[in-house]
Amino acid sequence: MFRAFTNFLLFSSIYVSLCAILLIWQTNTLLNIHPVNFDYYKFAFFSTICSYNFHWYLTPAAYAGSPRLQWGVRHKNLQLVFTIAGALGAMIYFLDLKAYWLELSGAAFLTFLYSAPKIPVAPFTWLRKIAIGKTIFLTAVWVYVTNVLPIFLSGTPFTSQAIFYILHRFFIIYALCILFDHRDLESDKKEGIRSLITWLSKPALMRLYFCSLILSTVFACLVSRDLVTFYLIIPIAITGILTKYTLHTRSDYYYYFVLDGLVMLSAFLHYVAQI
């Protein structure tokens, strides 16, 4: 029963959607954004549910016997239901945010670019040939949705602190996305999906990865001079320590609980400290 619940929480993308909510909270709190648009939390939650389930609904299970893909095969209809329910929820809360339709359209466009190469119809299959597409699109979506949009929606100016924080988030998420894409390297090649990960040699990829971690650390130190910087650096340090293990494991539970958890760990620590 516990395994079934864990599978549902992770593989239905509820867990990663909650991660997104925590990151939005951290952006609002760290940058002292007022007023906080609470409808955006709900919009982001349903949008994440929709986009991730749509992505996995389109992902073939032919290239790996992973628990996530096996779960997806058994629950194809549930993934479709979550995609539709997420889309409906996002549309409902979009009505309360329609004044920001242009900014929200940017998030929708970036999200679509990430999953579009999996649609087996021209011209979407052409996107598989874009060399930098997959990893950049996913990183850009996470940063735009959880860091940039909360600032846009509040009308708060982009201060130097906000820019440093956005850059910190970009590089830590990009490093984690590199690890995910390295694991999916074989299946991406078979699907014909190109990215920097399929194009670069292993040594070059590792240089890009560690440079991202270093840049994320540098910008974290520029964000704040108090305990918040400590929260921001902890996930970077853990990611670096786990690098060797991460490159040699394909465990879905490790990737979708631990690595996805590292995306929001600083926000979780920040939240606990505020209680």
One Martini backbone bead per residue (centre of mass of N, CA, C, O) as a GRO file, in nm:
protein
  275
    1MET     BB    1   0.058   0.063  -0.020
    2PHE     BB    2   0.301   0.253  -0.002
    3ARG     BB    3   0.401   0.211  -0.293
    4ALA     BB    4   0.141   0.309  -0.431
    5PHE     BB    5   0.147   0.594  -0.311
    6THR     BB    6   0.428   0.676  -0.410
    7ASN     BB    7   0.374   0.639  -0.710
    8PHE     BB    8   0.144   0.841  -0.727
    9LEU     BB    9   0.293   1.094  -0.623
   10LEU     BB   10   0.526   1.085  -0.838
   11PHE     BB   11   0.382   0.983  -1.127
   12SER     BB   12   0.150   1.218  -1.120
   13SER     BB   13   0.304   1.498  -1.026
   14ILE     BB   14   0.241   1.609  -0.738
   15TYR     BB   15   0.519   1.652  -0.616
   16VAL     BB   16   0.631   1.857  -0.830
   17SER     BB   17   0.400   2.063  -0.785
   18LEU     BB   18   0.477   2.126  -0.489
   19CYS     BB   19   0.756   2.230  -0.554
   20ALA     BB   20   0.659   2.478  -0.712
   21ILE     BB   21   0.511   2.615  -0.478
   22LEU     BB   22   0.759   2.652  -0.294
   23LEU     BB   23   0.920   2.831  -0.493
   24ILE     BB   24   0.718   3.062  -0.503
   25TRP     BB   25   0.728   3.125  -0.207
   26GLN     BB   26   1.029   3.199  -0.197
   27THR     BB   27   1.018   3.435  -0.388
   28ASN     BB   28   0.815   3.606  -0.224
   29THR     BB   29   0.986   3.610   0.040
   30LEU     BB   30   1.278   3.691  -0.042
   31LEU     BB   31   1.158   3.953  -0.224
   32ASN     BB   32   0.913   4.091  -0.092
   33ILE     BB   33   0.630   4.025  -0.217
   34HIS     BB   34   0.379   4.281  -0.292
   35PRO     BB   35   0.130   4.128  -0.355
   36VAL     BB   36   0.009   3.813  -0.320
   37ASN     BB   37  -0.080   3.572  -0.569
   38PHE     BB   38  -0.282   3.303  -0.497
   39ASP     BB   39  -0.388   3.212  -0.779
   40TYR     BB   40  -0.105   3.128  -0.886
   41TYR     BB   41  -0.066   2.873  -0.727
   42LYS     BB   42  -0.303   2.721  -0.862
   43PHE     BB   43  -0.215   2.751  -1.152
   44ALA     BB   44   0.063   2.610  -1.122
   45PHE     BB   45  -0.033   2.338  -1.024
   46PHE     BB   46  -0.217   2.262  -1.270
   47SER     BB   47  -0.004   2.308  -1.491
   48THR     BB   48   0.194   2.091  -1.393
   49ILE     BB   49   0.006   1.853  -1.410
   50CYS     BB   50  -0.049   1.881  -1.711
   51SER     BB   51   0.240   1.884  -1.840
   52TYR     BB   52   0.353   1.617  -1.718
   53ASN     BB   53   0.128   1.422  -1.812
   54PHE     BB   54   0.159   1.486  -2.109
   55HIS     BB   55   0.453   1.398  -2.137
   56TRP     BB   56   0.409   1.098  -2.032
   57TYR     BB   57   0.190   1.018  -2.235
   58LEU     BB   58   0.408   1.050  -2.484
   59THR     BB   59   0.589   0.838  -2.353
   60PRO     BB   60   0.759   0.576  -2.431
   61ALA     BB   61   0.819   0.219  -2.313
   62ALA     BB   62   1.048   0.078  -2.507
   63TYR     BB   63   1.345   0.175  -2.358
   64ALA     BB   64   1.226   0.095  -2.064
   65GLY     BB   65   1.179  -0.064  -1.722
   66SER     BB   66   1.061   0.148  -1.554
   67PRO     BB   67   0.842   0.228  -1.309
   68ARG     BB   68   0.725   0.477  -1.448
   69LEU     BB   69   0.660   0.349  -1.724
   70GLN     BB   70   0.489   0.119  -1.612
   71TRP     BB   71   0.282   0.302  -1.476
   72GLY     BB   72   0.198   0.449  -1.737
   73VAL     BB   73   0.083   0.201  -1.883
   74ARG     BB   74  -0.132   0.133  -1.655
   75HIS     BB   75  -0.208   0.478  -1.644
   76LYS     BB   76  -0.300   0.630  -1.907
   77ASN     BB   77  -0.582   0.740  -1.834
   78LEU     BB   78  -0.489   0.900  -1.584
   79GLN     BB   79  -0.302   1.092  -1.735
   80LEU     BB   80  -0.529   1.214  -1.905
   81VAL     BB   81  -0.699   1.316  -1.670
   82PHE     BB   82  -0.479   1.502  -1.550
   83THR     BB   83  -0.446   1.676  -1.797
   84ILE     BB   84  -0.739   1.781  -1.807
   85ALA     BB   85  -0.766   1.879  -1.513
   86GLY     BB   86  -0.528   2.075  -1.526
   87ALA     BB   87  -0.639   2.249  -1.757
   88LEU     BB   88  -0.901   2.335  -1.615
   89GLY     BB   89  -0.773   2.463  -1.365
   90ALA     BB   90  -0.601   2.670  -1.520
   91MET     BB   91  -0.840   2.814  -1.661
   92ILE     BB   92  -0.989   2.910  -1.411
   93TYR     BB   93  -0.738   3.081  -1.294
   94PHE     BB   94  -0.692   3.252  -1.548
   95LEU     BB   95  -0.939   3.440  -1.515
   96ASP     BB   96  -0.787   3.588  -1.264
   97LEU     BB   97  -0.517   3.639  -1.478
   98LYS     BB   98  -0.584   3.784  -1.761
   99ALA     BB   99  -0.407   4.046  -1.733
  100TYR     BB  100  -0.148   3.823  -1.775
  101TRP     BB  101  -0.148   3.670  -2.056
  102LEU     BB  102   0.134   3.724  -2.173
  103GLU     BB  103   0.308   3.603  -1.946
  104LEU     BB  104   0.163   3.320  -1.946
  105SER     BB  105   0.227   3.248  -2.242
  106GLY     BB  106   0.527   3.199  -2.200
  107ALA     BB  107   0.494   2.945  -2.028
  108ALA     BB  108   0.331   2.778  -2.233
  109PHE     BB  109   0.544   2.779  -2.458
  110LEU     BB  110   0.781   2.645  -2.307
  111THR     BB  111   0.628   2.388  -2.228
  112PHE     BB  112   0.564   2.294  -2.516
  113LEU     BB  113   0.859   2.270  -2.622
  114TYR     BB  114   0.934   2.027  -2.441
  115SER     BB  115   0.695   1.818  -2.554
  116ALA     BB  116   0.663   1.840  -2.869
  117PRO     BB  117   0.877   1.622  -2.977
  118LYS     BB  118   0.669   1.378  -2.892
  119ILE     BB  119   0.502   1.453  -3.128
  120PRO     BB  120   0.416   1.238  -3.413
  121VAL     BB  121   0.409   1.531  -3.575
  122ALA     BB  122   0.413   1.741  -3.810
  123PRO     BB  123   0.647   1.982  -3.695
  124PHE     BB  124   0.740   1.861  -3.412
  125THR     BB  125   0.977   1.668  -3.498
  126TRP     BB  126   1.177   1.903  -3.562
  127LEU     BB  127   1.254   1.971  -3.260
  128ARG     BB  128   1.460   1.728  -3.228
  129LYS     BB  129   1.699   1.900  -3.386
  130ILE     BB  130   1.746   2.079  -3.148
  131ALA     BB  131   2.035   2.097  -2.971
  132ILE     BB  132   1.926   2.272  -2.695
  133GLY     BB  133   1.632   2.228  -2.611
  134LYS     BB  134   1.544   2.044  -2.365
  135THR     BB  135   1.708   2.164  -2.121
  136ILE     BB  136   1.643   2.463  -2.159
  137PHE     BB  137   1.334   2.452  -2.148
  138LEU     BB  138   1.300   2.334  -1.864
  139THR     BB  139   1.457   2.550  -1.712
  140ALA     BB  140   1.293   2.795  -1.813
  141VAL     BB  141   1.024   2.711  -1.695
  142TRP     BB  142   1.098   2.702  -1.393
  143VAL     BB  143   1.203   2.994  -1.371
  144TYR     BB  144   0.960   3.147  -1.484
  145VAL     BB  145   0.736   3.033  -1.293
  146THR     BB  146   0.896   3.057  -0.995
  147ASN     BB  147   1.047   3.361  -1.045
  148VAL     BB  148   0.934   3.563  -1.264
  149LEU     BB  149   0.619   3.575  -1.246
  150PRO     BB  150   0.582   3.683  -0.954
  151ILE     BB  151   0.698   3.960  -1.033
  152PHE     BB  152   0.507   4.041  -1.257
  153LEU     BB  153   0.231   4.010  -1.089
  154SER     BB  154   0.325   4.244  -0.871
  155GLY     BB  155   0.515   4.482  -0.999
  156THR     BB  156   0.794   4.425  -0.928
  157PRO     BB  157   1.102   4.505  -0.944
  158PHE     BB  158   1.417   4.431  -1.089
  159THR     BB  159   1.646   4.355  -0.893
  160SER     BB  160   1.953   4.244  -0.816
  161GLN     BB  161   1.851   4.021  -0.633
  162ALA     BB  162   1.658   3.891  -0.839
  163ILE     BB  163   1.871   3.827  -1.055
  164PHE     BB  164   2.052   3.647  -0.881
  165TYR     BB  165   1.831   3.442  -0.811
  166ILE     BB  166   1.761   3.353  -1.099
  167LEU     BB  167   2.049   3.255  -1.169
  168HIS     BB  168   2.073   3.049  -0.950
  169ARG     BB  169   1.830   2.875  -1.040
  170PHE     BB  170   1.919   2.812  -1.324
  171PHE     BB  171   2.190   2.653  -1.257
  172ILE     BB  172   2.075   2.433  -1.070
  173ILE     BB  173   1.862   2.324  -1.268
  174TYR     BB  174   2.051   2.265  -1.503
  175ALA     BB  175   2.223   2.055  -1.357
  176LEU     BB  176   1.985   1.859  -1.299
  177CYS     BB  177   1.903   1.823  -1.598
  178ILE     BB  178   2.163   1.688  -1.687
  179LEU     BB  179   2.122   1.433  -1.519
  180PHE     BB  180   1.859   1.345  -1.648
  181ASP     BB  181   1.965   1.341  -1.948
  182HIS     BB  182   2.187   1.136  -1.904
  183ARG     BB  183   1.995   0.902  -1.836
  184ASP     BB  184   1.824   0.961  -2.127
  185LEU     BB  185   2.019   0.925  -2.368
  186GLU     BB  186   1.928   0.665  -2.516
  187SER     BB  187   1.626   0.735  -2.563
  188ASP     BB  188   1.674   1.001  -2.717
  189LYS     BB  189   1.825   0.876  -2.955
  190LYS     BB  190   1.591   0.683  -3.044
  191GLU     BB  191   1.387   0.937  -3.078
  192GLY     BB  192   1.565   1.191  -3.196
  193ILE     BB  193   1.655   1.364  -2.949
  194ARG     BB  194   1.811   1.668  -2.913
  195SER     BB  195   2.104   1.782  -2.731
  196LEU     BB  196   2.370   1.862  -2.550
  197ILE     BB  197   2.388   1.574  -2.431
  198THR     BB  198   2.409   1.427  -2.723
  199TRP     BB  199   2.659   1.613  -2.829
  200LEU     BB  200   2.840   1.588  -2.600
  201SER     BB  201   3.086   1.499  -2.426
  202LYS     BB  202   3.150   1.385  -2.122
  203PRO     BB  203   3.362   1.598  -2.032
  204ALA     BB  204   3.200   1.847  -2.133
  205LEU     BB  205   2.949   1.795  -1.962
  206MET     BB  206   3.093   1.815  -1.684
  207ARG     BB  207   3.184   2.104  -1.717
  208LEU     BB  208   2.903   2.225  -1.741
  209TYR     BB  209   2.797   2.121  -1.472
  210PHE     BB  210   3.012   2.252  -1.276
  211CYS     BB  211   2.971   2.540  -1.373
  212SER     BB  212   2.678   2.559  -1.277
  213LEU     BB  213   2.735   2.515  -0.976
  214ILE     BB  214   2.926   2.757  -0.942
  215LEU     BB  215   2.732   2.979  -1.038
  216SER     BB  216   2.514   2.922  -0.830
  217THR     BB  217   2.694   2.992  -0.587
  218VAL     BB  218   2.767   3.281  -0.656
  219PHE     BB  219   2.468   3.390  -0.669
  220ALA     BB  220   2.390   3.308  -0.382
  221CYS     BB  221   2.597   3.505  -0.243
  222LEU     BB  222   2.445   3.767  -0.378
  223VAL     BB  223   2.157   3.762  -0.255
  224SER     BB  224   2.271   3.715   0.048
  225ARG     BB  225   2.391   3.770   0.411
  226ASP     BB  226   2.233   3.533   0.526
  227LEU     BB  227   2.075   3.230   0.584
  228VAL     BB  228   1.972   3.197   0.292
  229THR     BB  229   2.239   3.116   0.160
  230PHE     BB  230   2.254   2.843   0.299
  231TYR     BB  231   1.999   2.725   0.168
  232LEU     BB  232   2.104   2.754  -0.130
  233ILE     BB  233   2.374   2.574  -0.098
  234ILE     BB  234   2.295   2.291  -0.004
  235PRO     BB  235   2.193   2.165  -0.279
  236ILE     BB  236   2.462   2.199  -0.423
  237ALA     BB  237   2.635   2.021  -0.240
  238ILE     BB  238   2.467   1.762  -0.269
  239THR     BB  239   2.487   1.736  -0.573
  240GLY     BB  240   2.796   1.709  -0.583
  241ILE     BB  241   2.822   1.458  -0.396
  242LEU     BB  242   2.608   1.280  -0.587
  243THR     BB  243   2.722   1.256  -0.875
  244LYS     BB  244   2.843   0.972  -0.900
  245TYR     BB  245   2.586   0.819  -0.825
  246THR     BB  246   2.394   0.943  -1.037
  247LEU     BB  247   2.562   0.833  -1.295
  248HIS     BB  248   2.504   0.510  -1.171
  249THR     BB  249   2.190   0.560  -1.174
  250ARG     BB  250   1.822   0.465  -1.257
  251SER     BB  251   1.642   0.545  -1.032
  252ASP     BB  252   1.333   0.674  -1.002
  253TYR     BB  253   1.323   0.740  -0.698
  254TYR     BB  254   1.573   0.912  -0.697
  255TYR     BB  255   1.501   1.123  -0.917
  256TYR     BB  256   1.182   1.190  -0.824
  257PHE     BB  257   1.277   1.261  -0.519
  258VAL     BB  258   1.565   1.370  -0.480
  259LEU     BB  259   1.617   1.562  -0.725
  260ASP     BB  260   1.347   1.709  -0.708
  261GLY     BB  261   1.400   1.791  -0.410
  262LEU     BB  262   1.649   1.977  -0.471
  263VAL     BB  263   1.490   2.201  -0.609
  264MET     BB  264   1.322   2.260  -0.311
  265LEU     BB  265   1.505   2.260  -0.053
  266SER     BB  266   1.549   2.560   0.012
  267ALA     BB  267   1.246   2.619   0.048
  268PHE     BB  268   1.196   2.420   0.278
  269LEU     BB  269   1.400   2.539   0.480
  270HIS     BB  270   1.279   2.822   0.476
  271TYR     BB  271   0.997   2.742   0.577
  272VAL     BB  272   1.075   2.608   0.845
  273ALA     BB  273   1.214   2.871   0.960
  274GLN     BB  274   0.928   3.036   0.958
  275ILE     BB  275   0.762   2.863   1.181
   0.00000   0.00000   0.00000
